[in-house]
Amino acid sequence: MAEQSYHQFCPVAMASELLCTRWTIVVLRELLCGPARFNELRRGMPRMSPALLTQRLRELEDAGVLERRPAARDPGATEYVLTDAGQELRPIVEAMGCWGQRWVASELSLEKLDATLLMWDMRRNLVIDPPPPAPRTIHFTYPDAPAREQKWWLVIRPDEPVDLCSVDPGSDIDLFVRAPLAEMTAIWMGHSTIVAASEAGRLTMAGDERLAATIGQWLRLSPFAGVDRMVA
């Protein structure tokens, strides 16, 4: 990364040479959620090229920020995990998220809609407690999204990670959720609420009444949704 050097001995400058390259902070955001395989990281950053992701992972590994190890669920595969140095970046990344939520205008953030990223984040934070005794499938539809991003399925199975599908998994649907992509993104980010969107008719649900009634509990929002905003 010599070509990006500030040529200063200042620790801020030296840290910036590593952390302020394009996509690096976003890669760290994903890894702070826990160990992840390459393709899992890509799902959280769908617009990042595989080649650039490979490069950034190599740079962070060389800097001692992350390491590779056998995947917990599949020792034959590799996952990336933050080292102590990487974990020490957590308050920095979280502070950047809080600052963005507090000071970046909501209309600017809602111009950057991405159904794939939204659903991956929703899948990662989804918690049904206690777990269902049998599989549950929740079908989300965003009629205003591009055709290939309009339909998504979250499949919840007992004692297994939640599965996100962009192709019909063929299981019975327990709950249908329909809303504009911008509306669901606003709900996820804390700019709107499920109650307000439902009362205005912008979000509709049909199917399992208990799942619908408790959506505000199991559909956990962005970790920054509760940050007080200083701009509209």
DABELSUL-V122289 format. One record per backbone hydrogen bond with DSSP energy under -0.5 kcal/mol. NH is the residue of the N-H (numbers start at 1). CO is the residue of the C=O. If there is no record, write none. Layout:
BEGIN
nh=NH co=CO
nh=NH co=CO
END
This chain:
BEGIN
nh=4 co=1
nh=5 co=2
nh=14 co=10
nh=15 co=11
nh=16 co=12
nh=17 co=13
nh=18 co=14
nh=18 co=15
nh=19 co=15
nh=20 co=16
nh=21 co=18
nh=24 co=21
nh=25 co=21
nh=27 co=23
nh=28 co=24
nh=29 co=25
nh=30 co=26
nh=31 co=27
nh=32 co=28
nh=33 co=30
nh=34 co=31
nh=36 co=80
nh=41 co=37
nh=42 co=38
nh=43 co=39
nh=44 co=40
nh=45 co=41
nh=45 co=42
nh=46 co=43
nh=48 co=45
nh=53 co=49
nh=54 co=50
nh=55 co=51
nh=56 co=52
nh=57 co=53
nh=58 co=54
nh=59 co=55
nh=60 co=56
nh=61 co=57
nh=62 co=58
nh=63 co=59
nh=64 co=61
nh=65 co=60
nh=66 co=60
nh=67 co=81
nh=69 co=79
nh=71 co=74
nh=71 co=77
nh=77 co=74
nh=79 co=69
nh=80 co=36
nh=81 co=67
nh=83 co=65
nh=87 co=83
nh=88 co=84
nh=89 co=86
nh=90 co=87
nh=93 co=89
nh=94 co=90
nh=95 co=91
nh=96 co=92
nh=97 co=93
nh=98 co=94
nh=99 co=95
nh=100 co=96
nh=101 co=97
nh=102 co=98
nh=103 co=99
nh=104 co=100
nh=108 co=105
nh=109 co=105
nh=110 co=106
nh=111 co=108
nh=112 co=109
nh=113 co=111
nh=118 co=114
nh=119 co=115
nh=120 co=116
nh=121 co=117
nh=122 co=118
nh=123 co=119
nh=124 co=120
nh=125 co=121
nh=126 co=122
nh=126 co=123
nh=127 co=218
nh=129 co=127
nh=136 co=156
nh=138 co=154
nh=139 co=175
nh=140 co=138
nh=140 co=152
nh=141 co=177
nh=142 co=150
nh=143 co=141
nh=145 co=142
nh=149 co=146
nh=150 co=147
nh=152 co=140
nh=153 co=165
nh=154 co=138
nh=155 co=153
nh=155 co=163
nh=156 co=136
nh=156 co=154
nh=157 co=155
nh=160 co=157
nh=163 co=155
nh=165 co=153
nh=165 co=163
nh=174 co=137
nh=174 co=172
nh=175 co=137
nh=176 co=206
nh=177 co=139
nh=178 co=204
nh=179 co=141
nh=180 co=202
nh=184 co=180
nh=185 co=181
nh=186 co=182
nh=187 co=183
nh=188 co=184
nh=189 co=185
nh=190 co=186
nh=190 co=187
nh=191 co=186
nh=192 co=186
nh=197 co=193
nh=198 co=194
nh=199 co=195
nh=200 co=196
nh=201 co=198
nh=202 co=197
nh=203 co=197
nh=204 co=178
nh=206 co=176
nh=208 co=174
nh=212 co=208
nh=213 co=209
nh=214 co=210
nh=215 co=212
nh=217 co=214
nh=218 co=214
nh=219 co=215
nh=220 co=125
nh=220 co=218
nh=222 co=188
nh=225 co=222
nh=227 co=224
nh=230 co=102
nh=231 co=102
END
